[in-house]
Amino acid sequence: MGVALVAGLLLGWLFFGGSGEVQTPDRASQHEHTEAEAGEETIWTCSMHPQIRQSEPGNCPICGMDLIPLKKDDSEADPREIRMSPTAMQLANIQTQTVTKGMAHKTIRLDGKVDTNEQQVYSQTSHVPGRIEKLTINFTGQYVTKGSPVAYVYSPDLVTAQEELLEARELKETQPELFRAAHEKLKNWKLTDAQIKKILASGELKEQFPILADVSGYVTEKLVNPGDYVKRGQTIYKIANLSNVWVLFDVYESDIAWIEKGDEVTFTVASLPGETFSGKISYVDPVINSKSRVAKARVEINNSDLSLKPEMFVSGEVKAGATGGEEDIIVPQSAVMWTGKRSVVYVKTNTEDNVGFVMREVLLGPDLGNSYIIEEGLKSGEEMAVNGTFSIDAAAQLAGKPSMMSPEGGKPATAHDHGNMSKDAMENMESTIQPSENKEISGYDAPKLFKKQLTALFEQYIDMKDAMVASDAEKTSSEAKKTLQALKNTDMALLKGNAHVFWMKNLDKMKSALNTISESEDLEIQRAAFVEFNPIIFNKIKAFGLDGKTVYYQFCPMANNDKGAFWLSTEENIRNPYYGDMMLECGEVRETLK
């Protein structure tokens, strides 16, 4: 009995007492670690969409991928720094570059046209008053040779002057001054010595006298007809010597500081393929045209073969260098983000296993086209992000770090708020702001006629966009009406099945936006409607394609009250329709459709 009691007590201790007070060092450590983890909330994120942050595991509401735990980095010494793993940098396509100094150069593209050299344009006048009896030059473009007759004039005054000459000859011996005066009168009317001698020899009065060309050249204007009465000194033709011509280039305000007298310009002419011309700028207008907002830069070209004809369009380039000869800090345009008054970059800081970026405000110097001169804020040798800066900035905003839109930082976006956006809002953003990532969009086999109609719509859209670039509200309204008509001309009955359904989607919004633009002459109202129109038409062009057109889908982060806005263009160079000349080159190409 006693033995049984002792055995029962021993078994009870083994089953229940063993887990009470006695713990091995390993188990104690594990217990403390578990309690520490339990007291700290795990944040779950998506490797493809780091803006997604939730307090529990699950699937990404955007792409459906499994969420992964967000690693905490307690080693951050700088509260302004945003840390990223090498994997995250690769996914976001973030690239960095060392800041260096160099000589600032800018290639400026100029458009212009051939014009007559004003110094080689002459007015052929009638040197005597009278009636035009005959014209030997009957149309513009005709070539005349110096000394050849261009017209014949009947002049009563000239007849009288001949009579005076013949009478004065009879008194030449006694009154030589009178004869000399009569002779000089005819000379002043541009009669040659040979003509005067012929009058004296024949003794007969001539009723018609030829007007002789003062110069050789091409007639650019014919100002009289037979039977017209002309005064002495009245212009009857304009004659131009085209062996030397001017090429006048348009220089925008933003480029004027780079263009100087003596700069070399190389240019081509569309009608002369394969030929390249060059010359030096001989003159730059000291004033800006109040309507076109450009100044003219003049290049004088020898045109002895007459290959360049007035009014030909030309495209040229000037490789300009900054004045002063000093090296500057130059960074790619993609590295800089604008917020209106502020310009910021992200400077790289390295740690043992992660990469950090800190936002820094910089002072921009001249725009070099694809790069900027940095006046203040960066030092040579530092490393900065040159691609993927918007991804870094988005991560900084979500982490509550200082960012482009929140220079003082803010509250981190965690749990289910998705950066203060609902799931529907995020899906809408994916389908409208970034159509290139919308999985619904795929190519449809559209009939050739429909593609032709869609191409006509796109071409008319470009005219509307260009009017907006020029900040011409009246023309924008007019072009919007034509664009609306081009949209109506696209025959949706040509499309079948899913293609027809896709074309119908948001068609009412396109028409509404075009109606708003066409019915208003307020640029702000027009541009607001333009914001909504662009992602929709881009989706449709991407789905159905165009006939032989390359489309550049461009983006400005400052437009639409700093929410960003897109537009379409046929050229890679940025011409911002939301700001015009204020910030003509603000933006970047987000996608290219060929």
Beta strands, then each sheet from edge to edge (+ up, - down):
strand 1: 44-45
strand 2: 53-54
strand 3: 68-69
strand 4: 82-84
strand 5: 95-98
strand 6: 101-102
strand 7: 105-116
strand 8: 121-125
strand 9: 130-135
strand 10: 143-144
strand 11: 149-154
strand 12: 208-212
strand 13: 217-222
strand 14: 229-230
strand 15: 235-240
strand 16: 244-252
strand 17: 264-269
strand 18: 276-284
strand 19: 294-302
strand 20: 313-321
strand 21: 328-332
strand 22: 337-338
strand 23: 343-350
strand 24: 355-367
strand 25: 371-376
strand 26: 383-387
strand 27: 551-556
strand 28: 565-569
strand 29: 588-593
sheet 1: 2+ 1- 3+
sheet 2: 4+ 24- 23+ 22-
sheet 3: 4+ 24- 25+ 21- 6+
sheet 4: 5+ 26-
sheet 5: 7+ 16- 19+ 18- 17+ 20- 7+
sheet 6: 8+ 15- 13+ 10-
sheet 7: 12+ 11- 9+ 14-
sheet 8: 28+ 27- 29+
end
